[in-house]
Amino acid sequence: MQSYTDCIPCFVRQAHDALRQVTKDDEALVHRTLQRVMREAAEFPLSETPPVMAQITHRIIREETGNPDPYAEIKAESTRLALELAEEARGVIKASINPFQMALRFSIAGNIMDFALTTKWSQLALDSFIEDTCFQALEKKPVEQLRAAVKNARSILVLGDNAGETVFDKLLIEQLGDAEIFYAVKGAPVINDATLADAEAAGLDTVAKLVENGSDAPGTILDDCSDAFRQLFNEADLVIAKGQANYESLSSCSRPLFFLTRVKCPVIGRDLGEPVGSWVVKEHVVESRNVQGQKSMSDLGPKGALS
């Protein structure tokens, strides 16, 4: 997904929020850092995806502040809060007539823990989390398409998003059957995206093989990821991509996958054709192309992995 002019003030606001995690008083530091971010944003080509600019922004912040992980405390608190809700959520899933769909709901619900959009997760959201998850509208057809893909997969790669959200991803993974599960995290801290330590704190190492993607960008910018990760991405029978940044960075990728996200941004809502507030399960289908040198659906392996 390309960037839009609407994204530019969001880049600057996100930088300001991140800086306030590091300092409340050093206005000179905040001003100097924002100046660098705004210069980059002014020249940023809209043909690039928003996660590319976010990567630039947060590298500047880490360099100027000397803080390798400005969101460390927020990530730890998010995981703590999510773990407090996890057992109740697991009970709801177990009691449901459709445990897979209910676990899928909790995985999407956990995407509320997105501190690229806000540095606060309200007590109101916590108090109504279980009830909202049970009754939020979710389109049936793509859920069943995902269920069928899970049943046919021998290996599944889940692309993680935010710390805390990881706790609810674990609940979904517990419903994915006997496939070999890989859970991908960032190679280095960026915003509140999950790293290896965050995934371990959520207990994901007990249900999946944890893999780092080798990148410090939000989402999954394949050209910035390690060779080992790209091989896994291409060869996994099924890829499930969590969150808006993964949609932004992979909506034009050349392999089938499924996106799971909440629509929290009008720009992404327009791109998806969904209103803000929607919960989305979307199958990304690669159309056949006859252009020389490009892969078509006939080039795909028996379960959708690039051959």
C-alpha positions in Angstrom: 0.0 0.0 0.0 1.4 3.4 -0.9 1.5 6.3 1.5 -0.8 9.4 1.3 -0.5 13.0 2.4 -2.7 12.0 5.3 0.1 9.9 6.6 2.6 12.8 7.0 1.1 14.4 10.1 0.7 10.9 11.6 4.5 10.3 11.1 5.2 13.5 13.1 2.7 12.8 15.8 4.0 9.3 16.3 7.5 10.6 16.6 6.4 13.1 19.2 4.6 10.4 21.2 7.7 8.2 21.1 9.9 11.0 22.3 7.6 11.7 25.3 8.2 8.1 26.4 11.9 9.0 26.7 11.7 12.6 28.1 9.1 14.9 29.6 11.4 17.9 30.0 14.1 18.0 27.4 12.4 20.3 24.9 15.6 20.9 23.0 16.0 17.1 22.3 12.3 16.8 21.3 12.6 19.8 19.0 15.8 18.7 17.3 14.5 15.2 16.7 11.2 16.4 15.3 13.1 18.7 13.0 15.0 15.7 11.5 11.8 13.7 11.2 9.9 16.5 9.5 12.8 17.0 7.0 12.6 13.3 6.1 8.8 13.3 5.9 8.9 16.4 3.6 11.0 14.4 1.1 9.4 11.0 1.6 8.1 9.6 -1.7 4.4 8.6 -1.4 5.1 5.6 -3.6 6.7 4.0 -0.6 4.7 2.2 2.1 4.1 3.9 5.5 6.2 1.4 7.4 9.3 2.6 5.4 8.9 6.1 6.8 8.1 4.7 10.2 11.4 2.8 10.1 13.3 6.0 9.2 11.4 7.9 12.0 12.2 5.5 14.8 15.8 5.1 13.7 16.2 8.8 14.1 14.5 8.7 17.5 16.8 5.9 18.8 19.8 7.7 17.5 19.0 11.2 19.0 17.8 9.8 22.4 20.3 7.0 22.8 17.4 4.8 23.9 17.3 1.5 22.0 13.7 0.8 23.0 11.6 3.8 23.9 8.4 1.7 24.3 9.9 -0.9 26.6 7.8 0.0 29.6 4.6 0.2 27.5 5.3 -3.2 26.0 5.8 -4.8 29.4 2.7 -3.2 30.7 0.7 -4.3 27.6 1.8 -7.9 28.1 0.9 -7.8 31.8 -2.6 -6.4 31.1 -3.2 -9.0 28.4 -2.1 -11.9 30.6 -4.6 -10.8 33.2 -7.4 -11.3 30.6 -6.0 -14.4 29.0 -7.5 -17.1 31.2 -11.0 -15.6 31.0 -10.6 -15.3 27.3 -9.4 -18.9 27.1 -12.5 -20.0 29.0 -14.8 -18.1 26.6 -13.1 -19.9 23.7 -13.4 -23.3 25.3 -17.1 -22.7 26.0 -17.9 -21.4 22.5 -19.7 -23.5 19.9 -17.0 -22.3 17.4 -13.7 -22.2 19.3 -11.7 -21.4 16.2 -13.8 -18.3 15.3 -13.8 -17.2 18.9 -10.0 -17.5 19.2 -9.7 -15.6 15.9 -11.8 -12.8 17.4 -9.5 -12.5 20.4 -6.5 -12.4 18.2 -8.0 -9.5 16.2 -9.3 -7.8 19.4 -5.8 -7.8 20.8 -4.8 -5.5 17.9 -6.2 -2.7 20.0 -2.8 -2.6 21.7 -1.4 -0.4 18.9 0.7 2.4 20.4 1.6 3.7 16.9 -1.8 5.3 17.1 -2.1 6.1 20.8 0.1 5.7 23.9 -2.8 4.9 26.1 -5.1 1.9 26.3 -8.1 3.0 28.4 -9.5 1.2 31.4 -12.9 1.4 29.5 -11.4 -0.7 26.7 -10.1 -3.2 29.3 -13.4 -3.4 31.1 -15.4 -4.2 27.9 -12.7 -6.2 26.2 -14.3 -9.7 26.6 -17.8 -8.6 25.8 -16.8 -6.5 22.8 -14.8 -9.4 21.4 -17.7 -11.8 21.6 -20.2 -9.5 19.8 -18.1 -7.5 17.3 -19.3 -8.1 13.7 -17.0 -10.4 11.7 -17.7 -11.5 8.1 -18.3 -15.2 7.9 -16.9 -16.1 4.5 -13.3 -15.1 5.0 -13.3 -16.8 8.4 -14.3 -20.1 6.8 -11.7 -19.6 4.0 -9.0 -19.2 6.7 -10.3 -22.2 8.6 -10.0 -24.3 5.4 -6.5 -23.0 4.7 -5.5 -24.0 8.3 -6.8 -27.5 7.8 -4.8 -28.0 4.6 -1.5 -26.5 6.0 1.4 -28.5 7.2 3.3 -25.3 8.2 1.9 -21.9 9.3 3.8 -18.7 9.7 2.1 -16.0 11.8 3.5 -12.5 11.4 3.2 -10.9 14.8 2.4 -7.2 15.4 2.3 -5.6 18.9 3.5 -6.7 22.3 0.5 -7.6 24.4 -1.5 -8.6 21.3 0.9 -11.5 21.3 -0.9 -13.0 24.3 -4.1 -13.3 22.3 -2.2 -14.6 19.2 -1.2 -17.5 21.5 -4.9 -18.3 22.0 -5.4 -18.5 18.2 -2.3 -20.6 17.7 -3.8 -23.1 20.3 -6.6 -23.6 17.8 -4.5 -24.2 14.7 -4.3 -28.0 14.9 -1.2 -30.1 14.2 0.6 -27.8 11.7 4.1 -26.7 12.5 3.7 -23.1 13.7 6.2 -20.3 13.3 5.7 -16.9 14.9 7.7 -14.0 13.5 8.8 -11.0 15.5 10.9 -8.0 14.7 14.7 -8.3 14.6 15.1 -5.1 16.7 12.7 -2.8 18.7 10.4 -0.4 16.8 7.4 1.3 18.4 5.7 -1.4 20.5 6.1 -4.2 17.9 6.9 -7.5 19.5 10.5 -8.6 19.7 11.8 -12.1 20.7 11.8 -11.1 24.4 8.2 -9.8 24.2 7.0 -13.0 22.5 8.6 -15.1 25.2 7.0 -13.0 27.9 3.6 -13.8 26.3 4.4 -17.5 26.4 4.4 -17.9 22.6 7.6 -20.1 22.8 5.4 -22.8 24.3 3.1 -23.1 21.2 5.3 -21.9 18.3 8.8 -21.7 17.0 9.8 -18.0 17.4 11.7 -16.5 14.5 13.1 -13.0 14.0 12.6 -11.3 10.7 15.9 -9.4 10.8 14.3 -6.0 10.3 13.6 -3.0 12.6 10.6 -1.8 10.5 7.0 -2.0 11.5 5.1 -4.6 9.4 7.1 -6.8 7.1 9.2 -5.0 4.5 10.5 -8.1 2.7 13.5 -6.5 1.1 14.7 -5.5 4.6 14.3 -8.9 6.1 16.9 -11.7 6.4 17.4 -14.3 3.8 16.3 -17.0 6.2 13.1 -15.2 7.0 12.3 -14.6 3.4 12.8 -18.3 2.6 10.4 -19.2 5.5 7.9 -16.6 4.2 8.0 -18.1 0.7 7.9 -21.7 1.7 5.3 -21.8 4.6 2.0 -23.4 3.5 0.0 -20.6 5.1 1.0 -17.1 6.2 -1.3 -15.1 8.6 -0.3 -11.4 8.9 -1.5 -9.5 11.9 -2.2 -5.7 12.1 -2.3 -2.7 9.9 1.5 -2.3 9.3 1.6 -5.9 7.9 -1.3 -5.0 5.6 0.5 -1.8 4.5 3.7 -3.5 3.7 2.4 -6.8 2.2 -0.9 -5.9 0.4 1.0 -6.0 -2.9 3.2 -9.0 -2.2 3.5 -11.9 -4.6 2.2 -14.8 -2.5 -1.2 -15.7 -1.0 -1.8 -15.0 2.6 -4.4 -13.8 5.1 -4.6 -10.4 6.8 -6.1 -10.1 10.3 -6.6 -6.5 11.6 -8.8 -3.9 13.1 -9.3 -0.8 10.9 -8.1 2.1 13.0 -7.0 4.5 10.3 -9.2 6.1 7.6 -6.5 5.7 5.0 -6.3 2.0 5.5 -10.0 1.8 5.7 -10.3 3.4 2.2 -7.7 1.0 0.9 -9.5 -2.0 2.3 -13.0 -0.7 1.5 -14.0 -1.0 5.2 -15.1 1.7 7.7 -12.9 2.6 10.7 -13.8 0.2 13.5 -14.2 -2.8 11.3 -12.5 -6.1 12.1 -11.1 -7.6 9.0 -10.2 -11.1 7.9 -9.0 -10.8 4.3 -7.6 -13.4 2.0 -4.8 -11.9 -0.3 -5.1 -13.7 -3.6 -2.4 -13.4 -6.2 -3.8 -13.1 -9.7 -2.3 -15.0 -12.6 0.0 -12.9 -14.6 1.6 -13.8 -17.9 4.4 -11.2 -17.8 7.8 -12.8 -18.4 9.8 -13.2 -15.2 6.8 -13.0 -12.9 5.3 -15.9 -11.0 1.7 -16.9 -11.8 -0.6 -19.1 -9.7 0.6 -22.1 -11.7 4.1 -21.5 -10.2 2.8 -22.0 -6.7 3.4 -25.2 -4.8 0.5 -27.5 -3.8 -0.3 -25.4 -0.7 0.4 -21.9 -1.9 4.1 -21.6 -1.2 6.3 -20.1 -3.9 8.2 -22.9 -5.6 
